[in-house]
């Protein structure tokens, strides 16, 4: 889990905590050499505010936070990533410039999402999906496109899957789920009203479910059995849906590949059998 990405994604903090957040993001290399008292003075806040922020992002103390930031700075430098980088598309830009910028934002979103991946958790989820009798995928808006993509991929390897574009059908799908199903809910914010309703239904039905959301605390990852996180880089138009969709698709591809690797021979047979001939 990247603590810097998590800090960046928190946009609704109280004013004092937000001041600490902004200082750390803009001065991460300086922060790792500061004491908690120096950071409080530099950010015009208090040590209590810094402690509260650490608790909010699930970090046990300021010293632990500094260690995590120091480790991540190297990763960001190696990947040439800027935690505060945004992509601004201007009115008079050429087609070539727009193509370059959208390519850049897509690549960076995937690279940041990779930093959020917990390999042990990924393989645990892949095993759960392989053992499931039925896999149900849920999502609305741009996330529904991801759910449909996942449905097709897992169908190709012989899994019984279900996914619907209309919310009323997703609702019925959730109501009819059992503990022999596994649900996968896609929602970048983690607070999409419809998906929270679905999650609570699955919870009541004792249906295990996985959430794919942003890394900040949200309604879905508070109740999900297992939670995966994605990153989203924004453009000047705040089109986070563009890169969050790409990041979610990346997670789907990882899970699909891991599931295939766990049952490689049978997966190959299923994929070959379901290939549509051009003749």
N, C-alpha and C positions, 0 to 999 in steps of 0.2 A: 504494500500500500504506500503510495506517495503522499507524504504529509504536505508537501508544497502544492500539489494539485488539489488536495482536499481543502487547504486554506484558500486557494484561488476560487474554488467553487462555492465557498460560503459567502453569500451576498446579502444575507439578512441578519447580520450580527448586530448587537447593541453598539452604539457609537464608539465607546472606549475600546471594546474588543476589536472593532473594525480598524481602529487606529493602529493597534498592535499588528493585526493581520497585514495591513498595507505596508507598514514599516518592514516587516519580515520579508514580504514578497519583493519589495524594491531593494532591500539591503540584506539579502540572505547570507552573503559571504561575510559581511560585518557582524551579523547576528551571532554566528557561531563562536565569535571571540568575545562576546559580551557576557557580563553577569546579568542576572535577572533585574538587578537594581539599575544597571546601565541601560538596559532595554526599556525599562519603565520610564526613565528620564528622557531617553531619546524619542520615545513615542508619546510623551506627555500623558502617561497613564500611571498605573500603579502595579506593584508586584501581584496584588490580588487579582487584577484584571488579567494579567498574563497567566496566572494559575487557572483561572476560569476558562480561558481560551484553550489551554492545553487539555483540560478535562473535556471540553466540548468536542475536540478532535481526537479523543481517545488516546492521548499521550500522557504517560505517567511522569509529569514534571518537566520543568524547563531544560534541565540537563539532558534528559532523554530526547527532547525536541531538537536540541542542538546537534546531538549525535546523528539523528535521522536526517536533518537538513544537510549536514556535512557529507553524508553518504550520497544523498540525492544530487547535490551540486555537481559531483563528478559525473554522475549518469547523465544529467542534463547537458553538461559540457561535452561529453563524449558524443552525444546525439545532436549536438548543435541546436539545442532547444532553449527557448527563452520562456520562462514560466508566465510572463506577462505579455508575450507576443500575441497580437491580434492582427487580423488581415483586413485592411481597409481597401474597399473597391471604390474608386472615384469615378465621377461622371464621364470624364473624357479619356479613360484608359482604353488602350488598344485591346483587340481580341487576344493577342499574344500575352499581354500583361495579366489579363483576367485568368487565362488558362494557367499561367505560372502560379498565380496566387491561390487558385482553387486546388491545384495539385499540391502546393505546399501545405495548405491547411489540412488536406486529407491525410498526407503522410505524417504530419505532426500529431494529429489526433490518434492515429493508429500507434505511433511510437509511444505516446503518453499512456494510452490504454494498456500497452504491453507492460509498462512500469507498474500498473495497478493489478496485474495478473498474479494470483497466488497459485503456483503450479500444483501444490498438494490438493488445494480445493478443486482445481479444474479436473484433476484425475478422479477425485471423489464424486464430482457431479457427473462426469462421463460414465462412471460405473453405475451410478443411479439411473441414468437415462438408458443405458444398455439393459438393465434389469427390469425396467418399467414395462408393464403390460401395454399401457397407452400413454403417450406423451401429448399433453395439451399446451398449445402455444397461444399466448394472449398479448394483445397490444392494440392501441388505437392511433389514428393519425399516421405519422411517419413510422412509428413503432410497429404498426400493423404490417407494413411492408416487410419489416424484419421477421415478424412472426410467420408470414407466408413463405418467406425464403427458407426459414428453418424447417417449416413443414415439408417443403419439397425435398430438401436435402435428406432429412431423416426418413422420408418415405422411400427414397432411393435405396436405402440400406435395409429395407424390410421392416421398419418400425411402424406400428399402428399409431397414427398421429391424427390430430384434429386442430383446425384453426379456421376462424371465420372473420370476415371483414366487418360484419354488422355486430354492434355491441349486444343487441338483444339475444343473438345466437351465442355469443361468448358467455353471456349470463347463464343461459340454459346449459351450455357446455360445462360451466363450473358447478352448477347445482347438481348435475348428474355425475360429477366426478366422485371417485372413491379412493381408498388408500392403495388401490392397485394402479392408479394414475399418478403421473408426475406432471405438475404444472410448471411452465416457464413464462414469467411475466416480464415484458419489455416496457420500460417507461423511464426515459432519461431523468426526469425530475424526481421520480419516485413518489410523486404526490398526485398523479392523474386520478381524478375522482373515480372514474369507471374501473380503473385497475385496482384501486384500494378496495372497492366493493368486491371485486373478483377475489382478491387475496383473502378477505375475511370469510368469504364463502368456502374457499378451499381449506382455510384453517378450521372452520366448523366441521367440514367433511373429513378431517384428518388426512387430507391429500397433501403430500409433501410438495413444496414448490420452491422454485429458484427465482430470484429477482435479478434483473439486469438494469442497473440504475447508475446515476452519478455517485460520486464517492462521499458526498455529504450525508449526514443523517436525514432520513426522510421516512414517510409513513410505511413504505413498502419494505425497506431493508430493516426496519424495526421488528417486523413480524415474519419476514421470510425465513425459511429453514436454512437456506444457503444463499449468499449474496455475491454477485459479481458486479464489478464496477467498470465504467467506461469514462473516457475523457471526451470533452467537446471544446473545440476552438471556435471562437466566434468571428464573424466578419463585421464590418461597419454596420450592416443591416441587421445585426444580432441574429443571424440565421444559424443558431446553434443546431437546429434540426438537421442541417446538412451534414455536419461532421459527427453529430451524435449518432445519426443513422449509420454512417460509415463505421463508427467504432462498434456499434451493436452488431453489425454484420460481421465484423472481424471476430467478435466473441463467438458468434454462431459458427463461423468457419473453424475456429479452434476446437469447439466442442464436437463438431462433426468429425474432424480429423482424429481427435482422440478416441471417439467412439469407434471409428473405423479401425484404428490401430489395436484396440482391445479385442476385436474380433475380425482380424484382418482378412483371413481367407473367405469367411462367409460374406463379409462386406463387399469384397471384390466380386464374388459371384452375384450378389444382389445388384450391384451397380451395372455389371455387364448384362444381366438379364433384363434390366429395366431401361437399357439404352434403346431409344427409338431409332429404328433403321431408316435411312434416307431412301431406301428402295421401296 
